[in-house]
Amino acid sequence: MRTIEITRAPVELYKILKFEGLVNSGGEAKLLIDDGQVTVNGAVETRRRKKIVDGDVIALGDEILQVALAQ
């Protein structure tokens, strides 16, 4: 599990996937989310603009991200 820091909350799910390099573009992120390949806190998430906050855990394939709000 990799911890990532966000400077403000909330952040949209597809943006985190893009900015953390798990996908090549926002469009690719949206397709993977639509396809049910992304989980947030252990549940499949199909909302592209799901608001991600401090403490959320995002998984895509073998990559797991723990979100932390930068202090």
PDB file of N, CA, C and O in Angstrom:
ATOM      1  N   MET A   1       0.848  -1.181   0.000  1.00  0.00           N
ATOM      2  CA  MET A   1       0.000   0.000   0.000  1.00  0.00           C
ATOM      3  C   MET A   1       0.892   1.241   0.000  1.00  0.00           C
ATOM      4  O   MET A   1       1.861   1.339   0.752  1.00  0.00           O
ATOM      5  N   ARG A   2       0.537   2.163  -0.848  1.00  0.00           N
ATOM      6  CA  ARG A   2       1.290   3.406  -0.972  1.00  0.00           C
ATOM      7  C   ARG A   2       0.437   4.553  -0.431  1.00  0.00           C
ATOM      8  O   ARG A   2      -0.743   4.661  -0.765  1.00  0.00           O
ATOM      9  N   THR A   3       1.029   5.405   0.401  1.00  0.00           N
ATOM     10  CA  THR A   3       0.319   6.568   0.935  1.00  0.00           C
ATOM     11  C   THR A   3       0.571   7.758   0.015  1.00  0.00           C
ATOM     12  O   THR A   3       1.708   8.056  -0.353  1.00  0.00           O
ATOM     13  N   ILE A   4      -0.521   8.430  -0.345  1.00  0.00           N
ATOM     14  CA  ILE A   4      -0.397   9.642  -1.150  1.00  0.00           C
ATOM     15  C   ILE A   4      -0.986  10.805  -0.369  1.00  0.00           C
ATOM     16  O   ILE A   4      -1.949  10.639   0.379  1.00  0.00           O
ATOM     17  N   GLU A   5      -0.404  11.976  -0.549  1.00  0.00           N
ATOM     18  CA  GLU A   5      -0.899  13.162   0.135  1.00  0.00           C
ATOM     19  C   GLU A   5      -1.649  14.055  -0.828  1.00  0.00           C
ATOM     20  O   GLU A   5      -1.206  14.294  -1.951  1.00  0.00           O
ATOM     21  N   ILE A   6      -2.787  14.543  -0.377  1.00  0.00           N
ATOM     22  CA  ILE A   6      -3.527  15.541  -1.138  1.00  0.00           C
ATOM     23  C   ILE A   6      -3.461  16.844  -0.354  1.00  0.00           C
ATOM     24  O   ILE A   6      -3.423  16.835   0.877  1.00  0.00           O
ATOM     25  N   THR A   7      -3.446  17.951  -1.063  1.00  0.00           N
ATOM     26  CA  THR A   7      -3.308  19.251  -0.392  1.00  0.00           C
ATOM     27  C   THR A   7      -4.649  19.868  -0.039  1.00  0.00           C
ATOM     28  O   THR A   7      -4.728  20.793   0.770  1.00  0.00           O
ATOM     29  N   ARG A   8      -5.710  19.343  -0.658  1.00  0.00           N
ATOM     30  CA  ARG A   8      -7.056  19.819  -0.332  1.00  0.00           C
ATOM     31  C   ARG A   8      -8.015  18.655  -0.495  1.00  0.00           C
ATOM     32  O   ARG A   8      -7.759  17.713  -1.244  1.00  0.00           O
ATOM     33  N   ALA A   9      -9.106  18.741   0.214  1.00  0.00           N
ATOM     34  CA  ALA A   9     -10.126  17.689   0.104  1.00  0.00           C
ATOM     35  C   ALA A   9     -11.475  18.366  -0.077  1.00  0.00           C
ATOM     36  O   ALA A   9     -11.695  19.443   0.478  1.00  0.00           O
ATOM     37  N   PRO A  10     -12.362  17.781  -0.818  1.00  0.00           N
ATOM     38  CA  PRO A  10     -12.221  16.505  -1.514  1.00  0.00           C
ATOM     39  C   PRO A  10     -11.574  16.659  -2.887  1.00  0.00           C
ATOM     40  O   PRO A  10     -11.503  17.757  -3.439  1.00  0.00           O
ATOM     41  N   VAL A  11     -11.104  15.533  -3.426  1.00  0.00           N
ATOM     42  CA  VAL A  11     -10.552  15.461  -4.781  1.00  0.00           C
ATOM     43  C   VAL A  11     -11.333  14.374  -5.521  1.00  0.00           C
ATOM     44  O   VAL A  11     -11.656  13.334  -4.947  1.00  0.00           O
ATOM     45  N   GLU A  12     -11.629  14.619  -6.783  1.00  0.00           N
ATOM     46  CA  GLU A  12     -12.392  13.639  -7.563  1.00  0.00           C
ATOM     47  C   GLU A  12     -11.539  12.408  -7.862  1.00  0.00           C
ATOM     48  O   GLU A  12     -10.343  12.509  -8.136  1.00  0.00           O
ATOM     49  N   LEU A  13     -12.179  11.257  -7.803  1.00  0.00           N
ATOM     50  CA  LEU A  13     -11.503   9.967  -7.964  1.00  0.00           C
ATOM     51  C   LEU A  13     -10.669   9.891  -9.233  1.00  0.00           C
ATOM     52  O   LEU A  13      -9.501   9.506  -9.178  1.00  0.00           O
ATOM     53  N   TYR A  14     -11.245  10.251 -10.374  1.00  0.00           N
ATOM     54  CA  TYR A  14     -10.509  10.094 -11.634  1.00  0.00           C
ATOM     55  C   TYR A  14      -9.244  10.943 -11.656  1.00  0.00           C
ATOM     56  O   TYR A  14      -8.256  10.565 -12.285  1.00  0.00           O
ATOM     57  N   LYS A  15      -9.266  12.087 -10.975  1.00  0.00           N
ATOM     58  CA  LYS A  15      -8.081  12.960 -10.943  1.00  0.00           C
ATOM     59  C   LYS A  15      -6.943  12.313 -10.155  1.00  0.00           C
ATOM     60  O   LYS A  15      -5.778  12.437 -10.533  1.00  0.00           O
ATOM     61  N   ILE A  16      -7.274  11.631  -9.073  1.00  0.00           N
ATOM     62  CA  ILE A  16      -6.226  10.961  -8.291  1.00  0.00           C
ATOM     63  C   ILE A  16      -5.579   9.866  -9.122  1.00  0.00           C
ATOM     64  O   ILE A  16      -4.355   9.732  -9.124  1.00  0.00           O
ATOM     65  N   LEU A  17      -6.384   9.081  -9.827  1.00  0.00           N
ATOM     66  CA  LEU A  17      -5.819   8.019 -10.668  1.00  0.00           C
ATOM     67  C   LEU A  17      -4.876   8.604 -11.711  1.00  0.00           C
ATOM     68  O   LEU A  17      -3.822   8.033 -11.992  1.00  0.00           O
ATOM     69  N   LYS A  18      -5.253   9.734 -12.281  1.00  0.00           N
ATOM     70  CA  LYS A  18      -4.439  10.382 -13.310  1.00  0.00           C
ATOM     71  C   LYS A  18      -3.165  10.982 -12.709  1.00  0.00           C
ATOM     72  O   LYS A  18      -2.068  10.732 -13.207  1.00  0.00           O
ATOM     73  N   PHE A  19      -3.304  11.759 -11.657  1.00  0.00           N
ATOM     74  CA  PHE A  19      -2.148  12.454 -11.073  1.00  0.00           C
ATOM     75  C   PHE A  19      -1.147  11.505 -10.434  1.00  0.00           C
ATOM     76  O   PHE A  19       0.039  11.826 -10.357  1.00  0.00           O
ATOM     77  N   GLU A  20      -1.595  10.347  -9.977  1.00  0.00           N
ATOM     78  CA  GLU A  20      -0.692   9.374  -9.362  1.00  0.00           C
ATOM     79  C   GLU A  20      -0.069   8.420 -10.384  1.00  0.00           C
ATOM     80  O   GLU A  20       0.688   7.524 -10.012  1.00  0.00           O
ATOM     81  N   GLY A  21      -0.386   8.610 -11.671  1.00  0.00           N
ATOM     82  CA  GLY A  21       0.241   7.825 -12.721  1.00  0.00           C
ATOM     83  C   GLY A  21      -0.294   6.417 -12.888  1.00  0.00           C
ATOM     84  O   GLY A  21       0.358   5.583 -13.517  1.00  0.00           O
ATOM     85  N   LEU A  22      -1.472   6.132 -12.337  1.00  0.00           N
ATOM     86  CA  LEU A  22      -2.047   4.801 -12.509  1.00  0.00           C
ATOM     87  C   LEU A  22      -2.671   4.640 -13.885  1.00  0.00           C
ATOM     88  O   LEU A  22      -2.887   3.519 -14.348  1.00  0.00           O
ATOM     89  N   VAL A  23      -2.960   5.754 -14.535  1.00  0.00           N
ATOM     90  CA  VAL A  23      -3.502   5.775 -15.895  1.00  0.00           C
ATOM     91  C   VAL A  23      -2.781   6.862 -16.672  1.00  0.00           C
ATOM     92  O   VAL A  23      -2.115   7.717 -16.087  1.00  0.00           O
ATOM     93  N   ASN A  24      -2.916   6.827 -17.996  1.00  0.00           N
ATOM     94  CA  ASN A  24      -2.237   7.815 -18.836  1.00  0.00           C
ATOM     95  C   ASN A  24      -3.028   9.095 -19.032  1.00  0.00           C
ATOM     96  O   ASN A  24      -2.462  10.132 -19.379  1.00  0.00           O
ATOM     97  N   SER A  25      -4.350   9.027 -18.809  1.00  0.00           N
ATOM     98  CA  SER A  25      -5.178  10.210 -19.036  1.00  0.00           C
ATOM     99  C   SER A  25      -6.437  10.139 -18.182  1.00  0.00           C
ATOM    100  O   SER A  25      -6.792   9.090 -17.644  1.00  0.00           O
ATOM    101  N   GLY A  26      -7.098  11.283 -18.073  1.00  0.00           N
ATOM    102  CA  GLY A  26      -8.372  11.316 -17.368  1.00  0.00           C
ATOM    103  C   GLY A  26      -9.409  10.457 -18.050  1.00  0.00           C
ATOM    104  O   GLY A  26     -10.241   9.838 -17.387  1.00  0.00           O
ATOM    105  N   GLY A  27      -9.367  10.412 -19.377  1.00  0.00           N
ATOM    106  CA  GLY A  27     -10.304   9.585 -20.133  1.00  0.00           C
ATOM    107  C   GLY A  27     -10.137   8.111 -19.816  1.00  0.00           C
ATOM    108  O   GLY A  27     -11.121   7.386 -19.663  1.00  0.00           O
ATOM    109  N   GLU A  28      -8.887   7.667 -19.718  1.00  0.00           N
ATOM    110  CA  GLU A  28      -8.628   6.263 -19.367  1.00  0.00           C
ATOM    111  C   GLU A  28      -9.123   5.967 -17.955  1.00  0.00           C
ATOM    112  O   GLU A  28      -9.695   4.907 -17.702  1.00  0.00           O
ATOM    113  N   ALA A  29      -8.903   6.906 -17.038  1.00  0.00           N
ATOM    114  CA  ALA A  29      -9.379   6.730 -15.666  1.00  0.00           C
ATOM    115  C   ALA A  29     -10.891   6.563 -15.648  1.00  0.00           C
ATOM    116  O   ALA A  29     -11.413   5.683 -14.964  1.00  0.00           O
ATOM    117  N   LYS A  30     -11.586   7.395 -16.389  1.00  0.00           N
ATOM    118  CA  LYS A  30     -13.045   7.338 -16.426  1.00  0.00           C
ATOM    119  C   LYS A  30     -13.538   6.005 -16.983  1.00  0.00           C
ATOM    120  O   LYS A  30     -14.529   5.460 -16.497  1.00  0.00           O
ATOM    121  N   LEU A  31     -12.855   5.476 -18.001  1.00  0.00           N
ATOM    122  CA  LEU A  31     -13.244   4.190 -18.570  1.00  0.00           C
ATOM    123  C   LEU A  31     -13.072   3.061 -17.556  1.00  0.00           C
ATOM    124  O   LEU A  31     -13.939   2.194 -17.441  1.00  0.00           O
ATOM    125  N   LEU A  32     -11.963   3.066 -16.823  1.00  0.00           N
ATOM    126  CA  LEU A  32     -11.719   2.025 -15.823  1.00  0.00           C
ATOM    127  C   LEU A  32     -12.734   2.100 -14.687  1.00  0.00           C
ATOM    128  O   LEU A  32     -13.183   1.072 -14.180  1.00  0.00           O
ATOM    129  N   ILE A  33     -13.091   3.315 -14.292  1.00  0.00           N
ATOM    130  CA  ILE A  33     -14.094   3.497 -13.248  1.00  0.00           C
ATOM    131  C   ILE A  33     -15.446   2.998 -13.742  1.00  0.00           C
ATOM    132  O   ILE A  33     -16.136   2.261 -13.037  1.00  0.00           O
ATOM    133  N   ASP A  34     -15.825   3.399 -14.951  1.00  0.00           N
ATOM    134  CA  ASP A  34     -17.102   2.958 -15.538  1.00  0.00           C
ATOM    135  C   ASP A  34     -17.176   1.438 -15.629  1.00  0.00           C
ATOM    136  O   ASP A  34     -18.248   0.852 -15.480  1.00  0.00           O
ATOM    137  N   ASP A  35     -16.027   0.801 -15.877  1.00  0.00           N
ATOM    138  CA  ASP A  35     -15.952  -0.647 -16.051  1.00  0.00           C
ATOM    139  C   ASP A  35     -15.939  -1.411 -14.717  1.00  0.00           C
ATOM    140  O   ASP A  35     -15.914  -2.642 -14.707  1.00  0.00           O
ATOM    141  N   GLY A  36     -15.957  -0.681 -13.600  1.00  0.00           N
ATOM    142  CA  GLY A  36     -15.988  -1.326 -12.293  1.00  0.00           C
ATOM    143  C   GLY A  36     -14.659  -1.878 -11.830  1.00  0.00           C
ATOM    144  O   GLY A  36     -14.629  -2.789 -11.003  1.00  0.00           O
ATOM    145  N   GLN A  37     -13.545  -1.348 -12.346  1.00  0.00           N
ATOM    146  CA  GLN A  37     -12.224  -1.866 -11.994  1.00  0.00           C
ATOM    147  C   GLN A  37     -11.569  -1.139 -10.826  1.00  0.00           C
ATOM    148  O   GLN A  37     -10.459  -1.485 -10.422  1.00  0.00           O
ATOM    149  N   VAL A  38     -12.257  -0.127 -10.278  1.00  0.00           N
ATOM    150  CA  VAL A  38     -11.694   0.671  -9.191  1.00  0.00           C
ATOM    151  C   VAL A  38     -12.552   0.481  -7.942  1.00  0.00           C
ATOM    152  O   VAL A  38     -13.781   0.506  -8.006  1.00  0.00           O
ATOM    153  N   THR A  39     -11.880   0.292  -6.806  1.00  0.00           N
ATOM    154  CA  THR A  39     -12.619   0.225  -5.547  1.00  0.00           C
ATOM    155  C   THR A  39     -12.188   1.374  -4.641  1.00  0.00           C
ATOM    156  O   THR A  39     -11.044   1.826  -4.680  1.00  0.00           O
ATOM    157  N   VAL A  40     -13.132   1.831  -3.829  1.00  0.00           N
ATOM    158  CA  VAL A  40     -12.857   2.840  -2.809  1.00  0.00           C
ATOM    159  C   VAL A  40     -13.344   2.261  -1.491  1.00  0.00           C
ATOM    160  O   VAL A  40     -14.521   1.930  -1.342  1.00  0.00           O
ATOM    161  N   ASN A  41     -12.437   2.144  -0.545  1.00  0.00           N
ATOM    162  CA  ASN A  41     -12.748   1.578   0.771  1.00  0.00           C
ATOM    163  C   ASN A  41     -13.376   0.183   0.651  1.00  0.00           C
ATOM    164  O   ASN A  41     -14.287  -0.165   1.403  1.00  0.00           O
ATOM    165  N   GLY A  42     -12.882  -0.598  -0.296  1.00  0.00           N
ATOM    166  CA  GLY A  42     -13.298  -1.982  -0.444  1.00  0.00           C
ATOM    167  C   GLY A  42     -14.551  -2.225  -1.269  1.00  0.00           C
ATOM    168  O   GLY A  42     -14.943  -3.376  -1.463  1.00  0.00           O
ATOM    169  N   ALA A  43     -15.192  -1.164  -1.760  1.00  0.00           N
ATOM    170  CA  ALA A  43     -16.414  -1.312  -2.551  1.00  0.00           C
ATOM    171  C   ALA A  43     -16.175  -0.797  -3.973  1.00  0.00           C
ATOM    172  O   ALA A  43     -15.512   0.222  -4.168  1.00  0.00           O
ATOM    173  N   VAL A  44     -16.718  -1.505  -4.958  1.00  0.00           N
ATOM    174  CA  VAL A  44     -16.586  -1.060  -6.348  1.00  0.00           C
ATOM    175  C   VAL A  44     -17.226   0.312  -6.482  1.00  0.00           C
ATOM    176  O   VAL A  44     -18.350   0.535  -6.032  1.00  0.00           O
ATOM    177  N   GLU A  45     -16.494   1.228  -7.106  1.00  0.00           N
ATOM    178  CA  GLU A  45     -16.969   2.606  -7.280  1.00  0.00           C
ATOM    179  C   GLU A  45     -17.093   2.910  -8.768  1.00  0.00           C
ATOM    180  O   GLU A  45     -16.118   2.805  -9.513  1.00  0.00           O
ATOM    181  N   THR A  46     -18.287   3.286  -9.195  1.00  0.00           N
ATOM    182  CA  THR A  46     -18.505   3.602 -10.611  1.00  0.00           C
ATOM    183  C   THR A  46     -18.789   5.081 -10.839  1.00  0.00           C
ATOM    184  O   THR A  46     -19.094   5.487 -11.961  1.00  0.00           O
ATOM    185  N   ARG A  47     -18.691   5.886  -9.792  1.00  0.00           N
ATOM    186  CA  ARG A  47     -18.879   7.340  -9.951  1.00  0.00           C
ATOM    187  C   ARG A  47     -17.526   7.982 -10.231  1.00  0.00           C
ATOM    188  O   ARG A  47     -16.636   7.971  -9.380  1.00  0.00           O
ATOM    189  N   ARG A  48     -17.380   8.534 -11.413  1.00  0.00           N
ATOM    190  CA  ARG A  48     -16.109   9.150 -11.812  1.00  0.00           C
ATOM    191  C   ARG A  48     -15.711  10.294 -10.882  1.00  0.00           C
ATOM    192  O   ARG A  48     -14.537  10.474 -10.559  1.00  0.00           O
ATOM    193  N   ARG A  49     -16.695  11.044 -10.470  1.00  0.00           N
ATOM    194  CA  ARG A  49     -16.438  12.239  -9.666  1.00  0.00           C
ATOM    195  C   ARG A  49     -16.646  12.002  -8.172  1.00  0.00           C
ATOM    196  O   ARG A  49     -16.892  12.940  -7.413  1.00  0.00           O
ATOM    197  N   LYS A  50     -16.545  10.736  -7.757  1.00  0.00           N
ATOM    198  CA  LYS A  50     -16.632  10.394  -6.334  1.00  0.00           C
ATOM    199  C   LYS A  50     -15.630  11.257  -5.585  1.00  0.00           C
ATOM    200  O   LYS A  50     -14.461  11.325  -5.965  1.00  0.00           O
ATOM    201  N   LYS A  51     -16.074  11.907  -4.538  1.00  0.00           N
ATOM    202  CA  LYS A  51     -15.206  12.782  -3.755  1.00  0.00           C
ATOM    203  C   LYS A  51     -14.358  11.949  -2.799  1.00  0.00           C
ATOM    204  O   LYS A  51     -14.880  11.241  -1.938  1.00  0.00           O
ATOM    205  N   ILE A  52     -13.052  12.048  -2.968  1.00  0.00           N
ATOM    206  CA  ILE A  52     -12.094  11.311  -2.153  1.00  0.00           C
ATOM    207  C   ILE A  52     -11.580  12.236  -1.058  1.00  0.00           C
ATOM    208  O   ILE A  52     -11.206  13.380  -1.318  1.00  0.00           O
ATOM    209  N   VAL A  53     -11.567  11.721   0.177  1.00  0.00           N
ATOM    210  CA  VAL A  53     -11.141  12.520   1.325  1.00  0.00           C
ATOM    211  C   VAL A  53     -10.065  11.780   2.116  1.00  0.00           C
ATOM    212  O   VAL A  53      -9.739  10.631   1.819  1.00  0.00           O
ATOM    213  N   ASP A  54      -9.525  12.449   3.119  1.00  0.00           N
ATOM    214  CA  ASP A  54      -8.503  11.888   3.996  1.00  0.00           C
ATOM    215  C   ASP A  54      -8.956  10.536   4.556  1.00  0.00           C
ATOM    216  O   ASP A  54     -10.067  10.413   5.072  1.00  0.00           O
ATOM    217  N   GLY A  55      -8.094   9.529   4.453  1.00  0.00           N
ATOM    218  CA  GLY A  55      -8.392   8.212   5.002  1.00  0.00           C
ATOM    219  C   GLY A  55      -8.950   7.213   4.007  1.00  0.00           C
ATOM    220  O   GLY A  55      -8.977   6.017   4.297  1.00  0.00           O
ATOM    221  N   ASP A  56      -9.398   7.666   2.839  1.00  0.00           N
ATOM    222  CA  ASP A  56      -9.930   6.741   1.839  1.00  0.00           C
ATOM    223  C   ASP A  56      -8.825   5.843   1.286  1.00  0.00           C
ATOM    224  O   ASP A  56      -7.661   6.239   1.212  1.00  0.00           O
ATOM    225  N   VAL A  57      -9.212   4.629   0.901  1.00  0.00           N
ATOM    226  CA  VAL A  57      -8.289   3.671   0.291  1.00  0.00           C
ATOM    227  C   VAL A  57      -8.816   3.347  -1.098  1.00  0.00           C
ATOM    228  O   VAL A  57      -9.954   2.903  -1.254  1.00  0.00           O
ATOM    229  N   ILE A  58      -7.978   3.572  -2.106  1.00  0.00           N
ATOM    230  CA  ILE A  58      -8.342   3.361  -3.509  1.00  0.00           C
ATOM    231  C   ILE A  58      -7.524   2.185  -4.038  1.00  0.00           C
ATOM    232  O   ILE A  58      -6.321   2.097  -3.792  1.00  0.00           O
ATOM    233  N   ALA A  59      -8.182   1.282  -4.766  1.00  0.00           N
ATOM    234  CA  ALA A  59      -7.466   0.152  -5.361  1.00  0.00           C
ATOM    235  C   ALA A  59      -7.790   0.049  -6.841  1.00  0.00           C
ATOM    236  O   ALA A  59      -8.943   0.174  -7.253  1.00  0.00           O
ATOM    237  N   LEU A  60      -6.743  -0.182  -7.636  1.00  0.00           N
ATOM    238  CA  LEU A  60      -6.863  -0.426  -9.071  1.00  0.00           C
ATOM    239  C   LEU A  60      -5.842  -1.501  -9.403  1.00  0.00           C
ATOM    240  O   LEU A  60      -4.637  -1.255  -9.361  1.00  0.00           O
ATOM    241  N   GLY A  61      -6.322  -2.690  -9.731  1.00  0.00           N
ATOM    242  CA  GLY A  61      -5.414  -3.804  -9.983  1.00  0.00           C
ATOM    243  C   GLY A  61      -4.618  -4.122  -8.738  1.00  0.00           C
ATOM    244  O   GLY A  61      -5.186  -4.293  -7.659  1.00  0.00           O
ATOM    245  N   ASP A  62      -3.303  -4.204  -8.877  1.00  0.00           N
ATOM    246  CA  ASP A  62      -2.431  -4.505  -7.737  1.00  0.00           C
ATOM    247  C   ASP A  62      -2.030  -3.259  -6.954  1.00  0.00           C
ATOM    248  O   ASP A  62      -1.389  -3.364  -5.909  1.00  0.00           O
ATOM    249  N   GLU A  63      -2.399  -2.094  -7.446  1.00  0.00           N
ATOM    250  CA  GLU A  63      -2.008  -0.822  -6.821  1.00  0.00           C
ATOM    251  C   GLU A  63      -3.054  -0.408  -5.786  1.00  0.00           C
ATOM    252  O   GLU A  63      -4.243  -0.322  -6.089  1.00  0.00           O
ATOM    253  N   ILE A  64      -2.591  -0.151  -4.557  1.00  0.00           N
ATOM    254  CA  ILE A  64      -3.475   0.306  -3.473  1.00  0.00           C
ATOM    255  C   ILE A  64      -2.926   1.618  -2.936  1.00  0.00           C
ATOM    256  O   ILE A  64      -1.750   1.723  -2.588  1.00  0.00           O
ATOM    257  N   LEU A  65      -3.806   2.620  -2.876  1.00  0.00           N
ATOM    258  CA  LEU A  65      -3.413   3.947  -2.416  1.00  0.00           C
ATOM    259  C   LEU A  65      -4.179   4.308  -1.158  1.00  0.00           C
ATOM    260  O   LEU A  65      -5.402   4.178  -1.108  1.00  0.00           O
ATOM    261  N   GLN A  66      -3.456   4.763  -0.137  1.00  0.00           N
ATOM    262  CA  GLN A  66      -4.063   5.296   1.090  1.00  0.00           C
ATOM    263  C   GLN A  66      -3.961   6.812   0.983  1.00  0.00           C
ATOM    264  O   GLN A  66      -2.863   7.347   0.828  1.00  0.00           O
ATOM    265  N   VAL A  67      -5.079   7.504   1.064  1.00  0.00           N
ATOM    266  CA  VAL A  67      -5.110   8.952   0.901  1.00  0.00           C
ATOM    267  C   VAL A  67      -4.953   9.636   2.246  1.00  0.00           C
ATOM    268  O   VAL A  67      -5.633   9.298   3.214  1.00  0.00           O
ATOM    269  N   ALA A  68      -4.036  10.613   2.294  1.00  0.00           N
ATOM    270  CA  ALA A  68      -3.817  11.394   3.512  1.00  0.00           C
ATOM    271  C   ALA A  68      -3.826  12.874   3.137  1.00  0.00           C
ATOM    272  O   ALA A  68      -3.273  13.269   2.111  1.00  0.00           O
ATOM    273  N   LEU A  69      -4.454  13.678   3.973  1.00  0.00           N
ATOM    274  CA  LEU A  69      -4.479  15.123   3.765  1.00  0.00           C
ATOM    275  C   LEU A  69      -3.203  15.713   4.322  1.00  0.00           C
ATOM    276  O   LEU A  69      -2.883  15.514   5.493  1.00  0.00           O
ATOM    277  N   ALA A  70      -2.465  16.442   3.488  1.00  0.00           N
ATOM    278  CA  ALA A  70      -1.209  17.066   3.912  1.00  0.00           C
ATOM    279  C   ALA A  70      -1.504  18.127   4.970  1.00  0.00           C
ATOM    280  O   ALA A  70      -2.449  18.906   4.843  1.00  0.00           O
ATOM    281  N   GLN A  71      -0.693  18.139   5.994  1.00  0.00           N
ATOM    282  CA  GLN A  71      -0.892  19.093   7.088  1.00  0.00           C
ATOM    283  C   GLN A  71      -0.202  20.397   6.824  1.00  0.00           C
ATOM    284  O   GLN A  71      -0.270  21.310   7.647  1.00  0.00           O
TER     285      GLN A  71
END
